[in-house]
Amino acid sequence: MRPLRRRTRLEKVVKATRDAQLPSGVRSALDDIHPPKGVKAGVAAVVAATTASAAISVVRRRIEGTASDR
């Protein structure tokens, strides 16, 4: 028995778009979207780097805020 594989956010968006009532030209263009694993990994890496950068900025602001209160 294989474990269930959850859809990524990109796959959920593409599926929702496919399920919508769209003109035939748009639908055929969406059927051709199958991003390779390398693209998915690259997007995940960019998102992770952005999230880490934002978290570091928040920590620095907190440290600077407590240091200026003294």
Backbone as a printed PyTorch tensor [residue, N CA C, xyz], in Angstrom:
tensor([[[  0.8450,  -1.1900,   0.0000],
         [  0.0000,   0.0000,   0.0000],
         [  0.8820,   1.2430,   0.0000]],

        [[  0.6440,   2.1290,  -0.9550],
         [  1.4240,   3.3700,  -1.0490],
         [  0.8380,   4.4320,  -0.1440]],

        [[  1.6830,   5.2580,   0.4640],
         [  1.1500,   6.3780,   1.2460],
         [  0.5120,   7.4150,   0.3280]],

        [[ -0.4430,   8.1470,   0.8580],
         [ -1.1160,   9.1720,   0.0600],
         [ -0.1590,  10.3230,  -0.2180]],

        [[ -0.2210,  10.8320,  -1.4400],
         [  0.6050,  11.9820,  -1.8110],
         [ -0.2970,  13.1950,  -1.9010]],

        [[ -0.0030,  14.1780,  -1.1000],
         [ -0.8120,  15.3930,  -1.1040],
         [ -0.4010,  16.2880,  -2.2640]],

        [[ -1.3560,  17.0480,  -2.7520],
         [ -1.0640,  17.9790,  -3.8440],
         [ -0.3410,  19.2030,  -3.2970]],

        [[  0.5590,  19.7410,  -4.1190],
         [  1.2170,  20.9880,  -3.7570],
         [  0.2520,  22.1420,  -4.0320]],

        [[  0.6020,  23.3160,  -3.5630],
         [ -0.2610,  24.4830,  -3.7940],
         [ -0.4220,  24.7610,  -5.2830]],

        [[  0.6730,  24.6140,  -6.0170],
         [  0.6180,  24.8380,  -7.4610],
         [ -0.3380,  23.8460,  -8.1150]],

        [[ -0.2550,  22.5900,  -7.7180],
         [ -1.1500,  21.5880,  -8.2880],
         [ -2.6080,  21.8700,  -7.9350]],

        [[ -2.8620,  22.3680,  -6.7210],
         [ -4.2270,  22.7020,  -6.3100],
         [ -4.7850,  23.8420,  -7.1560]],

        [[ -3.9470,  24.8560,  -7.4010],
         [ -4.3850,  25.9940,  -8.2150],
         [ -4.6780,  25.5460,  -9.6430]],

        [[ -3.7830,  24.7340, -10.2060],
         [ -3.9770,  24.2580, -11.5750],
         [ -5.2420,  23.4100, -11.6610]],

        [[ -5.4750,  22.5510, -10.6600],
         [ -6.6740,  21.7070, -10.6640],
         [ -7.9400,  22.5500, -10.5580]],

        [[ -7.9250,  23.5490,  -9.6740],
         [ -9.0900,  24.4160,  -9.5320],
         [ -9.3650,  25.1610, -10.8310]],

        [[ -8.3030,  25.5840, -11.4990],
         [ -8.4610,  26.2870, -12.7610],
         [ -8.9960,  25.3510, -13.8420]],

        [[ -8.5250,  24.1220, -13.8470],
         [ -9.0130,  23.1460, -14.8290],
         [-10.4880,  22.8310, -14.6000]],

        [[-10.9020,  22.7770, -13.3310],
         [-12.2840,  22.4380, -13.0150],
         [-13.2560,  23.5820, -13.3160]],

        [[-12.7290,  24.7890, -13.4360],
         [-13.5850,  25.9460, -13.7210],
         [-14.0870,  25.8720, -15.1650]],

        [[-15.1580,  26.5870, -15.4200],
         [-15.7000,  26.6490, -16.7780],
         [-14.8720,  27.6510, -17.5800]],

        [[-14.0180,  27.1570, -18.4600],
         [-13.1230,  28.0060, -19.2350],
         [-13.3430,  27.7800, -20.7250]],

        [[-12.9950,  28.7760, -21.5390],
         [-13.0430,  28.5790, -22.9850],
         [-12.0890,  27.4550, -23.4000]],

        [[-12.3660,  26.8140, -24.5080],
         [-11.5870,  25.6460, -24.9200],
         [-10.1120,  25.9690, -25.1650]],

        [[ -9.7970,  27.1490, -25.6750],
         [ -8.3970,  27.5160, -25.9300],
         [ -7.5930,  27.6250, -24.6460]],

        [[ -8.2130,  28.1880, -23.6200],
         [ -7.5240,  28.3270, -22.3340],
         [ -7.3720,  26.9540, -21.6920]],

        [[ -8.4040,  26.1320, -21.7870],
         [ -8.3540,  24.7960, -21.1780],
         [ -7.2380,  23.9510, -21.7920]],

        [[ -7.0910,  23.9890, -23.1250],
         [ -6.0530,  23.1710, -23.7610],
         [ -4.6600,  23.6580, -23.3710]],

        [[ -4.5040,  24.9600, -23.1650],
         [ -3.2150,  25.4960, -22.7380],
         [ -2.8870,  25.0370, -21.3130]],

        [[ -3.8990,  24.9640, -20.4450],
         [ -3.6680,  24.5350, -19.0660],
         [ -3.3490,  23.0490, -18.9720]],

        [[ -3.8560,  22.2560, -19.9020],
         [ -3.5750,  20.8260, -19.8840],
         [ -2.1040,  20.5310, -20.1510]],

        [[ -1.4010,  21.4680, -20.7670],
         [  0.0060,  21.2600, -21.0780],
         [  0.9290,  21.6150, -19.9190]],

        [[  0.3970,  22.1160, -18.7980],
         [  1.2260,  22.5350, -17.6720],
         [  1.5640,  21.3250, -16.8120]],

        [[  2.8180,  20.9430, -16.8310],
         [  3.3350,  19.8790, -15.9760],
         [  4.7510,  20.2880, -15.5860]],

        [[  4.8880,  21.1170, -14.5460],
         [  6.2330,  21.5780, -14.2050],
         [  7.1230,  20.4170, -13.7500]],

        [[  8.3590,  20.3810, -14.2060],
         [  9.2720,  19.3200, -13.7900],
         [  9.6360,  19.4460, -12.3130]],

        [[ 10.1290,  18.3700, -11.7580],
         [ 10.4730,  18.3680, -10.3350],
         [ 11.5260,  19.4120, -10.0070]],

        [[ 12.4340,  19.6580, -10.9360],
         [ 13.4760,  20.6610, -10.7050],
         [ 12.8970,  22.0510, -10.5240]],

        [[ 11.8600,  22.3660, -11.2700],
         [ 11.2040,  23.6720, -11.1440],
         [ 10.5080,  23.7710,  -9.7940]],

        [[  9.8160,  22.6990,  -9.4130],
         [  9.1320,  22.6980,  -8.1220],
         [ 10.1320,  22.8600,  -6.9870]],

        [[ 11.2700,  22.1690,  -7.0820],
         [ 12.2940,  22.2690,  -6.0490],
         [ 12.8820,  23.6780,  -6.0110]],

        [[ 13.0710,  24.2740,  -7.1750],
         [ 13.5980,  25.6410,  -7.2270],
         [ 12.6490,  26.6410,  -6.6090]],

        [[ 11.3690,  26.5020,  -6.9030],
         [ 10.3680,  27.4000,  -6.3210],
         [ 10.3250,  27.2140,  -4.8100]],

        [[ 10.3880,  25.9780,  -4.3520],
         [ 10.3820,  25.7060,  -2.9100],
         [ 11.6040,  26.3160,  -2.2380]],

        [[ 12.7580,  26.2650,  -2.8960],
         [ 13.9740,  26.8470,  -2.3330],
         [ 13.8690,  28.3640,  -2.2260]],

        [[ 13.3000,  28.9930,  -3.2390],
         [ 13.1320,  30.4560,  -3.2010],
         [ 12.1700,  30.8490,  -2.0910]],

        [[ 11.0810,  30.1140,  -1.9520],
         [ 10.1100,  30.4030,  -0.8880],
         [ 10.7600,  30.2170,   0.4770]],

        [[ 11.5350,  29.1580,   0.6460],
         [ 12.2040,  28.9050,   1.9250],
         [ 13.2170,  30.0060,   2.2500]],

        [[ 13.9680,  30.4410,   1.2590],
         [ 14.9530,  31.5080,   1.4820],
         [ 14.2720,  32.8160,   1.8430]],

        [[ 13.1740,  33.1260,   1.1930],
         [ 12.4300,  34.3480,   1.4960],
         [ 11.8520,  34.2940,   2.9060]],

        [[ 11.3120,  33.1540,   3.2860],
         [ 10.7520,  32.9960,   4.6230],
         [ 11.8320,  33.1190,   5.6840]],

        [[ 12.9800,  32.5050,   5.4430],
         [ 14.0860,  32.5950,   6.4020],
         [ 14.5770,  34.0310,   6.5260]],

        [[ 14.6700,  34.7310,   5.4220],
         [ 15.1120,  36.1250,   5.4510],
         [ 14.1410,  36.9950,   6.2410]],

        [[ 12.8560,  36.7700,   6.0440],
         [ 11.8520,  37.5380,   6.7940],
         [ 11.9410,  37.2380,   8.2840]],

        [[ 12.1580,  35.9710,   8.6310],
         [ 12.2680,  35.6000,  10.0440],
         [ 13.4930,  36.2400,  10.6780]],

        [[ 14.6060,  36.2700,   9.9670],
         [ 15.8170,  36.9110,  10.4910],
         [ 15.5890,  38.4000,  10.6800]],

        [[ 14.8980,  39.0320,   9.7460],
         [ 14.6050,  40.4680,   9.8760],
         [ 13.7560,  40.7540,  11.1020]],

        [[ 12.7810,  39.9060,  11.3760],
         [ 11.9240,  40.0880,  12.5520],
         [ 12.7440,  39.9710,  13.8310]],

        [[ 13.6230,  38.9840,  13.8820],
         [ 14.4580,  38.7970,  15.0760],
         [ 15.3690,  40.0010,  15.2690]],

        [[ 15.9590,  40.4960,  14.2010],
         [ 16.8430,  41.6710,  14.3120],
         [ 16.0760,  42.8960,  14.8060]],

        [[ 14.8600,  43.0920,  14.2830],
         [ 14.0580,  44.2360,  14.7430],
         [ 13.7390,  44.1200,  16.2250]],

        [[ 13.4270,  42.9170,  16.6740],
         [ 13.1340,  42.7270,  18.0980],
         [ 14.3560,  43.0100,  18.9590]],

        [[ 15.5120,  42.5240,  18.4960],
         [ 16.7410,  42.7600,  19.2590],
         [ 17.0660,  44.2440,  19.2990]],

        [[ 16.9490,  44.9350,  18.1770],
         [ 17.2110,  46.3670,  18.1240],
         [ 16.2080,  47.1360,  18.9740]],

        [[ 14.9780,  46.6860,  18.9920],
         [ 13.9490,  47.3670,  19.7940],
         [ 14.2180,  47.2480,  21.2810]],

        [[ 14.6430,  46.0870,  21.7510],
         [ 14.9380,  45.9170,  23.1810],
         [ 16.2290,  46.6140,  23.5630]],

        [[ 17.1900,  46.6920,  22.6440],
         [ 18.4570,  47.3670,  22.9340],
         [ 18.2580,  48.8670,  23.0370]],

        [[ 17.3580,  49.4420,  22.2790],
         [ 17.1380,  50.8980,  22.3230],
         [ 16.2950,  51.2970,  23.5160]],

        [[ 15.6080,  50.3390,  24.1580],
         [ 14.7940,  50.6540,  25.3260],
         [ 15.6380,  50.8810,  26.5740]],

        [[ 16.8740,  50.4670,  26.5790],
         [ 17.7400,  50.5590,  27.7830],
         [ 18.1690,  51.9440,  28.0580]]])
